[in-house]
Amino acid sequence: MGFFDKLKAGLAKTKQLLQTDIRDLFKAGELLDELKLVEFEKRLLRTDMGVAATDAIVGELREKHLGRTVVIDEIWQTVKDKLKSLLRGDGSSSWDVDNPLSPLKLPSGKPMVILVAGVNGAGKTTSIAKLAKFLMSTNKSVVLAAGDTFRAAAVEQLTLWSKRLGCDIVTKPSGTDPASVAFAGCEHAVNTGKDIVIVDTAGRLQTSQNLMQELTKIHRVIAKKIEGAPHESLLVLDATTGQNGLSQAKNFSEATQCTGLVLAKLDGTAKGGVAVAIRMQMGIPVKYIGVGEGIDDMQVFNPDSYVDALFA
């Protein structure tokens, strides 16, 4: 399948929820009244778009269509246009879905350093492998730094992925200070002329202060080795967690100066609206999305494509 087909398939449950709601509530030829808008508001919230985004969408419908005869295509168009405007920002509307590098702020020199964080079970390690493969498709050389030293299985998993992908990996014994692994990964990339370093970190709960401080330390140590690094701090969120993702984003953002999100497990969730909620409340753009279980199932996030897939 091509990108758009994968995206449509991944958003199928969210799309079905939205389309069913609009078909159920808005009948062609009827007058659009306040009761229908209130009911639609409730249903939008079920997609985890959040209160702010839902208010904005319903407000737009109220302004343009309240008291008027329902024309379904016009209702669709109003919702789509508003969603696109809410999701745009930080240049994301111009990101090229066929160019894995387009969402990244590339440094003038190399290597580029990407720090990746996320809670346990979010799909972080798999997302790192997908991102590495995606970036390598542009002929960039990648080094993985296995900074999740508290979990031997995580290092083993990332090592296995590095062998499959054919990229370098830097590891240290279990229990090693993660910041030293991040430093070593950066050092290896500098010494071998590699283009990109992706630094894994221990999966953690956003409420763990010690671990959040550790992330801040890793950030600081990386900057000592490579000026301006990490150039990107990406937070992996599980799309199926919905609104809980917002608290994750807030806490991780403070610890890592988060520059963007990787929305994993987007396939099969009815909570695809969480991307809109995060954009509205956090101002942090979704940069990449996982739209399947395969190693090639990562794509650049483009708000126009995302919304079109929701209503395709």
VOTOR-784078 format. One record per residue: y, x, z of N, C-alpha, C in turn; residue in one letter. Coordinates in steps of 0.2 Angstrom, whole numbers, padded with zeros to 4 digits, always signed. Last residue first. Layout:
N
YXZYXZYXZA
...
! end
This chain:
312
+0052-0059+0020+0049-0058+0013+0043-0064+0013A
+0058-0057+0032+0059-0063+0029+0056-0064+0022F
+0055-0044+0036+0054-0050+0041+0054-0057+0037L
+0059-0037+0025+0052-0037+0027+0050-0043+0031A
+0073-0037+0027+0070-0040+0021+0062-0041+0022D
+0074-0030+0039+0075-0037+0039+0072-0040+0033V
+0069-0017+0034+0066-0020+0040+0067-0028+0040Y
+0078-0014+0024+0071-0015+0022+0068-0019+0028S
+0090-0013+0032+0090-0018+0026+0082-0019+0024D
+0087-0002+0041+0088-0009+0043+0088-0015+0038P
+0074+0009+0040+0080+0007+0036+0081-0001+0038N
+0065+0022+0046+0068+0015+0048+0074+0014+0044F
+0052+0030+0038+0059+0030+0040+0062+0023+0041V
+0036+0029+0044+0041+0028+0039+0048+0029+0042Q
+0018+0032+0045+0025+0032+0048+0030+0032+0043M
+0004+0033+0041+0008+0026+0043+0014+0027+0047D
-0004+0043+0039+0002+0042+0034+0006+0036+0036D
-0014+0042+0048-0009+0047+0049-0003+0047+0044I
-0016+0024+0053-0017+0030+0049-0012+0035+0050G
-0012+0012+0059-0015+0017+0063-0017+0024+0059E
+0005+0007+0056-0002+0006+0055-0005+0012+0059G
+0019+0010+0056+0017+0003+0053+0009+0003+0052V
+0031+0016+0066+0024+0017+0065+0021+0010+0063G
+0047+0022+0061+0043+0017+0064+0035+0018+0062I
+0062+0031+0066+0055+0031+0063+0051+0025+0066Y
+0074+0028+0072+0074+0032+0066+0067+0032+0062K
+0084+0016+0079+0077+0018+0078+0077+0022+0072V
+0099+0022+0088+0096+0020+0082+0088+0021+0082P
+0107+0016+0102+0102+0021+0100+0098+0019+0094I
+0114+0006+0108+0117+0010+0103+0113+0016+0101G
+0109-0002+0118+0109+0005+0119+0113+0009+0114M
+0110-0015+0114+0111-0014+0121+0112-0006+0122Q
+0107-0016+0100+0113-0019+0102+0115-0016+0109M
+0096-0008+0098+0102-0006+0094+0108-0009+0097R
+0087-0016+0106+0089-0009+0108+0095-0006+0104I
+0087-0028+0099+0089-0027+0106+0091-0020+0108A
+0081-0024+0087+0088-0026+0087+0091-0026+0094V
+0068-0020+0091+0073-0015+0088+0080-0017+0088A
+0063-0031+0095+0065-0027+0100+0069-0021+0097V
+0057-0039+0086+0064-0040+0087+0067-0035+0092G
+0043-0038+0086+0047-0034+0082+0054-0034+0083G
+0034-0045+0094+0040-0043+0097+0044-0038+0093K
+0021-0047+0089+0026-0053+0088+0033-0051+0091A
+0012-0034+0081+0016-0037+0087+0021-0042+0085T
+0006-0028+0071+0002-0032+0075+0006-0035+0081G
+0014-0013+0070+0009-0017+0066+0006-0021+0072D
+0021-0005+0078+0024-0011+0076+0020-0015+0072L
+0017+0007+0085+0013+0001+0085+0016-0006+0083K
+0033+0014+0089+0026+0014+0087+0023+0007+0088A
+0048+0019+0085+0045+0013+0087+0038+0013+0084L
+0057+0032+0090+0051+0031+0086+0048+0024+0089V
+0075+0034+0091+0069+0031+0094+0063+0031+0088L
+0087+0046+0096+0084+0041+0091+0077+0039+0094G
+0093+0054+0105+0097+0053+0099+0094+0048+0094T
+0095+0056+0122+0091+0053+0117+0095+0052+0111C
+0096+0065+0133+0101+0064+0128+0099+0062+0122Q
+0086+0065+0142+0085+0069+0136+0091+0069+0131T
+0090+0057+0153+0087+0063+0154+0087+0068+0148A
+0096+0046+0147+0100+0050+0152+0097+0057+0153E
+0085+0041+0140+0091+0043+0136+0095+0048+0141S
+0076+0037+0149+0075+0043+0145+0081+0045+0142F
+0083+0025+0154+0081+0031+0158+0080+0037+0154N
+0084+0017+0142+0090+0019+0146+0089+0025+0150K
+0071+0016+0137+0076+0019+0133+0082+0021+0137A
+0065+0009+0147+0063+0015+0146+0068+0019+0142Q
+0072-0003+0147+0073+0001+0153+0070+0008+0152S
+0068-0007+0134+0075-0006+0135+0076-0002+0141L
+0054-0010+0134+0056-0004+0131+0064-0002+0132G
+0053-0023+0139+0052-0017+0144+0054-0010+0141N
+0054-0031+0128+0060-0029+0132+0059-0024+0137Q
+0040-0024+0120+0046-0028+0120+0051-0026+0124G
+0028-0018+0119+0030-0019+0126+0037-0023+0126T
+0025-0016+0106+0021-0022+0110+0024-0023+0117T
+0031-0004+0103+0034-0010+0101+0031-0016+0104A
+0033+0009+0113+0027+0005+0110+0031-0002+0109D
+0043+0023+0108+0042+0016+0112+0037+0012+0109L
+0048+0039+0110+0043+0035+0107+0042+0029+0111V
+0063+0047+0107+0059+0043+0112+0054+0038+0109L
+0069+0063+0103+0066+0056+0101+0062+0053+0106L
+0082+0072+0100+0078+0070+0106+0075+0063+0104S
+0087+0085+0090+0085+0078+0090+0081+0077+0096E
+0089+0098+0093+0094+0095+0088+0093+0087+0088H
+0089+0105+0109+0085+0102+0104+0090+0098+0099P
+0100+0117+0101+0094+0114+0102+0093+0110+0109A
+0111+0125+0101+0112+0118+0099+0105+0114+0099G
+0102+0140+0099+0109+0137+0100+0109+0130+0097E
+0088+0143+0107+0090+0141+0100+0097+0137+0101I
+0086+0146+0120+0083+0150+0115+0086+0149+0108K
+0094+0137+0128+0095+0145+0129+0092+0149+0123K
+0089+0125+0124+0095+0127+0122+0097+0134+0123A
+0077+0125+0131+0077+0125+0124+0083+0128+0121I
+0081+0123+0144+0078+0130+0142+0078+0131+0135V
+0087+0110+0144+0091+0116+0145+0088+0123+0143R
+0075+0103+0141+0081+0102+0137+0086+0108+0138H
+0068+0105+0152+0065+0107+0146+0071+0108+0141I
+0076+0099+0162+0075+0106+0162+0073+0109+0155K
+0075+0086+0158+0081+0089+0158+0081+0096+0158T
+0061+0084+0161+0064+0083+0154+0070+0087+0153L
+0062+0086+0175+0058+0091+0171+0060+0090+0164E
+0068+0074+0179+0072+0080+0180+0068+0086+0176Q
+0058+0066+0176+0064+0065+0172+0068+0071+0173M
+0049+0070+0186+0047+0071+0179+0053+0070+0174L
+0056+0065+0197+0054+0072+0196+0052+0074+0189N
+0057+0051+0195+0063+0056+0195+0061+0063+0194Q
+0049+0039+0187+0048+0045+0190+0053+0050+0190S
+0052+0028+0179+0054+0028+0186+0053+0035+0190T
+0046+0029+0167+0053+0031+0167+0056+0031+0174Q
+0031+0039+0168+0035+0032+0169+0042+0034+0170L
+0026+0049+0154+0028+0048+0161+0031+0041+0161R
+0018+0062+0146+0019+0055+0146+0021+0053+0153G
+0025+0078+0144+0021+0074+0147+0023+0067+0147A
+0030+0082+0127+0031+0082+0134+0026+0077+0137T
+0031+0092+0112+0028+0087+0116+0030+0087+0123D
+0042+0097+0100+0040+0099+0107+0037+0092+0110V
+0041+0104+0085+0041+0097+0088+0038+0099+0095I
+0051+0114+0075+0047+0114+0081+0047+0107+0083V
+0053+0119+0058+0054+0114+0063+0049+0115+0069I
+0051+0131+0050+0057+0126+0049+0058+0122+0055D
+0047+0148+0054+0046+0141+0053+0052+0136+0053K
+0048+0162+0056+0052+0159+0051+0050+0151+0050G
+0041+0168+0067+0037+0167+0061+0041+0163+0055T
+0051+0168+0077+0048+0175+0075+0044+0174+0068N
+0054+0155+0078+0060+0160+0076+0056+0166+0073V
+0042+0149+0083+0045+0147+0076+0051+0152+0074A
+0040+0156+0095+0036+0157+0089+0039+0155+0083H
+0051+0151+0102+0051+0158+0101+0046+0159+0095E
+0048+0138+0103+0054+0139+0099+0054+0147+0097C
+0036+0139+0111+0036+0136+0104+0042+0138+0100G
+0041+0145+0122+0037+0149+0118+0036+0146+0111A
+0049+0134+0127+0052+0140+0125+0048+0144+0121F
+0039+0125+0129+0044+0123+0125+0047+0129+0122A
+0032+0131+0139+0028+0130+0133+0034+0128+0127V
+0041+0132+0149+0039+0138+0146+0036+0137+0140S
+0042+0118+0152+0048+0121+0149+0046+0128+0146A
+0030+0116+0159+0031+0113+0152+0037+0116+0149P
+0021+0127+0168+0028+0124+0167+0029+0122+0160D
+0004+0124+0167+0009+0128+0166+0016+0124+0166T
-0007+0115+0168-0003+0116+0174+0003+0121+0173G
-0018+0124+0157-0016+0117+0161-0012+0119+0167S
-0011+0137+0147-0016+0134+0152-0013+0128+0155P
-0002+0133+0132-0003+0137+0138-0008+0133+0142K
+0001+0133+0114-0002+0130+0120-0002+0135+0126T
+0007+0129+0098+0008+0134+0104+0006+0130+0110V
+0002+0128+0082+0003+0125+0088+0003+0130+0094I
+0005+0126+0064+0004+0130+0070+0005+0126+0076D
-0005+0115+0053+0001+0118+0056+0000+0122+0062C
-0015+0107+0047-0014+0114+0045-0007+0117+0047G
-0019+0095+0051-0013+0095+0047-0012+0102+0044L
-0030+0098+0059-0031+0093+0053-0025+0094+0048R
-0025+0106+0068-0030+0109+0064-0031+0105+0057K
-0016+0097+0075-0013+0103+0071-0018+0106+0066S
-0026+0088+0080-0021+0086+0075-0018+0092+0071W
-0031+0097+0090-0035+0094+0085-0031+0092+0079L
-0020+0099+0098-0023+0104+0095-0027+0102+0089T
-0018+0086+0103-0013+0089+0098-0016+0095+0095L
-0030+0085+0110-0029+0080+0105-0024+0083+0100Q
-0028+0095+0120-0034+0095+0115-0033+0090+0109E
-0017+0090+0126-0017+0097+0123-0022+0097+0118V
-0022+0079+0132-0016+0078+0127-0016+0085+0123A
-0032+0083+0140-0034+0079+0134-0028+0079+0129A
-0025+0089+0151-0029+0093+0146-0031+0089+0139A
-0010+0086+0157-0016+0082+0154-0020+0086+0149R
+0000+0094+0160-0003+0091+0165-0010+0087+0163F
+0006+0098+0148+0002+0103+0152-0002+0100+0157T
+0013+0094+0136+0010+0090+0141+0005+0093+0144D
+0018+0103+0126+0021+0103+0133+0018+0098+0138G
+0014+0111+0113+0010+0106+0118+0012+0106+0125A
+0023+0111+0099+0023+0114+0106+0020+0109+0111A
+0020+0114+0082+0019+0110+0088+0019+0114+0094L
+0029+0118+0068+0026+0121+0074+0026+0116+0079V
+0030+0117+0051+0030+0114+0057+0026+0117+0062V
+0039+0118+0035+0034+0121+0040+0035+0119+0047S
+0042+0107+0023+0044+0110+0029+0038+0113+0033K
+0038+0099+0012+0037+0106+0011+0041+0110+0017N
+0039+0086+0015+0045+0088+0012+0044+0096+0011T
+0027+0084+0022+0027+0081+0015+0033+0083+0011S
+0031+0087+0035+0027+0092+0031+0027+0090+0023M
+0035+0075+0040+0040+0080+0038+0037+0086+0034L
+0023+0069+0041+0028+0066+0037+0033+0071+0035F
+0016+0077+0050+0013+0076+0043+0019+0073+0038K
+0024+0075+0061+0023+0081+0058+0021+0081+0051A
+0023+0061+0063+0029+0064+0061+0029+0071+0058L
+0009+0060+0067+0012+0057+0061+0018+0060+0058K
+0009+0068+0078+0005+0070+0073+0008+0067+0066A
+0018+0060+0086+0020+0067+0085+0016+0069+0078I
+0010+0048+0087+0017+0048+0083+0019+0055+0082S
+0000+0053+0095-0002+0051+0088+0005+0051+0084T
+0007+0055+0107+0004+0061+0104+0002+0059+0096T
+0013+0042+0110+0017+0048+0108+0013+0053+0105K
+0009+0029+0113+0007+0032+0107+0010+0038+0105G
+0011+0025+0126+0016+0023+0121+0014+0025+0114A
+0003+0030+0136+0001+0025+0132+0005+0022+0127G
+0017+0035+0147+0010+0035+0145+0007+0029+0141N
+0033+0036+0138+0028+0034+0143+0021+0034+0142V
+0041+0050+0130+0038+0043+0130+0034+0042+0136G
+0048+0062+0119+0046+0060+0126+0044+0053+0125A
+0051+0077+0110+0048+0070+0110+0046+0068+0117V
+0063+0086+0101+0060+0085+0108+0058+0078+0108L
+0064+0097+0088+0064+0090+0090+0060+0089+0096I
+0074+0109+0081+0070+0108+0087+0070+0100+0088V
+0074+0120+0067+0076+0113+0070+0071+0112+0075M
+0075+0138+0067+0072+0131+0066+0075+0126+0069P
+0089+0138+0055+0082+0136+0057+0080+0140+0063K
+0106+0132+0052+0100+0137+0052+0094+0134+0054G
+0112+0120+0053+0114+0124+0048+0108+0130+0047S
+0101+0106+0057+0106+0112+0059+0107+0116+0053P
+0101+0089+0053+0098+0095+0052+0103+0101+0054L
+0098+0075+0060+0104+0079+0060+0102+0086+0059K
+0088+0063+0051+0088+0069+0056+0095+0072+0055L
+0084+0053+0042+0087+0051+0049+0089+0057+0053P
+0079+0061+0031+0086+0058+0031+0089+0055+0037S
+0067+0067+0030+0072+0071+0034+0079+0067+0034L
+0059+0059+0023+0058+0059+0030+0063+0063+0034P
+0063+0048+0010+0065+0055+0013+0064+0056+0020N
+0061+0035+0008+0056+0040+0004+0058+0047+0006D
+0070+0028+0014+0064+0027+0016+0059+0032+0013V
+0086+0035+0018+0081+0034+0012+0074+0034+0015D
+0099+0028+0026+0093+0032+0026+0088+0030+0021W
+0110+0019+0026+0109+0024+0021+0103+0028+0021S
+0109+0013+0038+0108+0009+0032+0108+0013+0026S
+0112+0023+0048+0105+0021+0047+0104+0017+0040S
+0124+0027+0052+0122+0029+0045+0115+0027+0043G
+0127+0021+0064+0125+0029+0064+0122+0031+0057D
+0121+0005+0059+0125+0010+0063+0122+0017+0063G
+0113-0011+0058+0117-0005+0055+0121-0001+0060R
+0109-0022+0065+0105-0016+0065+0108-0010+0062L
+0119-0031+0063+0118-0029+0070+0114-0023+0070L
+0118-0033+0049+0124-0030+0052+0123-0028+0059S
+0105-0039+0049+0107-0032+0045+0113-0029+0048K
+0107-0051+0055+0102-0046+0058+0104-0039+0055L
+0116-0057+0047+0118-0055+0053+0114-0050+0056K
+0108-0059+0035+0114-0055+0035+0117-0052+0042D
+0098-0067+0040+0096-0060+0037+0103-0056+0037K
+0105-0079+0044+0101-0075+0049+0100-0068+0046V
+0110-0082+0031+0115-0081+0037+0111-0077+0042T
+0098-0084+0024+0103-0079+0022+0108-0077+0027Q
+0093-0095+0030+0089-0089+0030+0094-0083+0029W
+0102-0105+0027+0101-0103+0034+0098-0096+0034I
+0101-0105+0013+0108-0103+0016+0107-0101+0024E
+0089-0111+0012+0090-0104+0009+0096-0101+0012D
+0090-0124+0018+0086-0118+0021+0088-0111+0018I
+0104-0132+0022+0101-0129+0016+0097-0123+0018V
+0108-0146+0031+0104-0140+0031+0102-0138+0024V
+0125-0151+0032+0118-0153+0029+0114-0146+0028T
+0134-0147+0047+0133-0148+0040+0126-0149+0038R
+0135-0145+0060+0137-0151+0058+0137-0152+0050G
+0135-0127+0058+0135-0133+0063+0138-0139+0060L
+0136-0116+0049+0132-0122+0047+0132-0128+0052H
+0145-0106+0054+0144-0107+0047+0141-0114+0045K
+0144-0106+0068+0151-0106+0065+0150-0108+0057E
+0131-0106+0071+0135-0112+0073+0142-0112+0069R
+0126-0095+0065+0124-0101+0062+0129-0107+0064L
+0133-0086+0074+0135-0086+0066+0132-0092+0063E
+0127-0089+0086+0134-0090+0085+0136-0090+0078G
+0114-0084+0083+0115-0092+0084+0123-0093+0083V
+0117-0071+0083+0114-0074+0077+0115-0082+0077I
+0123-0068+0096+0126-0066+0090+0124-0070+0083A
+0112-0072+0104+0119-0075+0104+0123-0074+0098D
+0103-0062+0100+0101-0069+0099+0108-0073+0099T
+0109-0050+0105+0108-0051+0098+0107-0059+0096A
+0109-0053+0119+0115-0051+0115+0115-0053+0107A
+0096-0055+0123+0101-0061+0123+0107-0059+0119V
+0082-0050+0112+0087-0049+0117+0093-0055+0117G
+0072-0050+0104+0078-0048+0101+0083-0047+0106M
+0059-0055+0106+0062-0049+0110+0068-0046+0107D
+0055-0066+0101+0053-0060+0097+0056-0054+0100T
+0059-0076+0110+0052-0074+0110+0050-0068+0106R
+0072-0078+0106+0071-0074+0112+0064-0072+0112L
+0071-0087+0096+0073-0080+0094+0071-0076+0100L
+0068-0099+0104+0063-0096+0100+0064-0089+0097R
+0080-0101+0109+0075-0100+0114+0069-0097+0110K
+0088-0104+0098+0090-0098+0102+0084-0096+0107E
+0082-0115+0093+0081-0109+0089+0083-0103+0093F
+0087-0124+0103+0080-0123+0102+0078-0117+0098E
+0101-0123+0100+0098-0121+0107+0091-0120+0106V
+0101-0129+0087+0103-0122+0088+0100-0119+0095L
+0097-0142+0089+0092-0137+0085+0094-0130+0086K
+0107-0146+0097+0101-0146+0100+0096-0142+0096L
+0118-0146+0088+0118-0141+0093+0111-0141+0096E
+0112-0149+0071+0116-0151+0077+0115-0146+0082D
+0113-0151+0054+0112-0146+0059+0116-0147+0065L
+0107-0165+0046+0112-0162+0048+0110-0157+0054L
+0094-0163+0032+0097-0165+0039+0103-0162+0041E
+0092-0156+0021+0095-0163+0020+0097-0166+0027G
+0078-0148+0027+0083-0148+0022+0085-0156+0021A
+0077-0144+0044+0074-0148+0038+0079-0149+0033K
+0073-0133+0056+0078-0134+0051+0075-0138+0045F
+0061-0131+0064+0068-0134+0066+0073-0136+0061L
+0051-0127+0056+0050-0132+0061+0056-0136+0063D
+0056-0116+0049+0053-0122+0045+0053-0128+0050R
+0060-0108+0059+0065-0110+0055+0062-0117+0051I
+0047-0105+0065+0052-0108+0069+0058-0111+0065D
+0040-0099+0055+0038-0105+0058+0043-0109+0061T
+0048-0087+0054+0048-0092+0048+0045-0099+0050Q
+0046-0081+0066+0052-0083+0064+0052-0088+0059L
+0032-0080+0066+0035-0083+0072+0042-0086+0070L
+0030-0072+0055+0027-0078+0056+0030-0083+0061Q
+0036-0060+0059+0039-0064+0053+0036-0071+0053K
+0028-0056+0069+0035-0057+0071+0038-0062+0065T
+0017-0054+0062+0017-0058+0067+0024-0060+0069K
+0020-0044+0052+0018-0051+0050+0018-0056+0056A
+0025-0031+0052+0029-0036+0055+0027-0043+0054L
+0015-0025+0044+0016-0023+0051+0020-0028+0055G
+0016-0030+0032+0010-0031+0035+0011-0030+0043A
+0029-0025+0028+0028-0033+0029+0022-0034+0033K
+0026-0012+0029+0031-0014+0033+0030-0022+0034L
+0017-0011+0018+0015-0009+0025+0020-0012+0030K
+0026-0015+0008+0020-0019+0009+0017-0017+0016D
+0035-0004+0008+0037-0011+0009+0032-0016+0011F
+0027+0007+0005+0031+0007+0011+0032-0001+0013F
+0012+0002-0003+0018+0005-0003+0021+0004+0004G
-0006+0004+0000+0000+0000+0000+0006+0004+0000M
! end
